[in-house]
Amino acid sequence: MAEAVKILVKLLLKGTSTAFVGDLANFVVGCSFVLPATIIYHIKKSKKTALFGCIAGTLTIAVVGTLFNAVYLLPKFAELYGMPMEAIIAAGTKIHSGVNNIMTFVIICVGPLNLIKGLAVSLVTMLIYHPLRPILKKNI
């Protein structure tokens, strides 16, 4: 629900600049972190399972985000902005010589960014959850 509300608020305040493609990607990738982390944490609520849940969420966001980029997001952006996939792959090749198709592009160029995002979200979660816990518990 938090991911859906986040996207809806963003759409209401700023609209979409990507014909909802980026908004859908934001929702899917966000849920790919939140769902495994939440499920694991609810099995046994402890700092250890919260950390394990964040690790699982980070790995899931990397896999789902990478695959989603390859299968849906990059092809849709290429179509939306009239940019051939070959141009996107060529840009990736300039960054890393191992990029020669869409899968190597997302694995080398997008995957690490998804890992960094997952690690950043995990760090923020671990830092702010405990102080916010009394407020969250009170409202449940």
Disulfide bonds with the S-S distance in Angstrom:
none
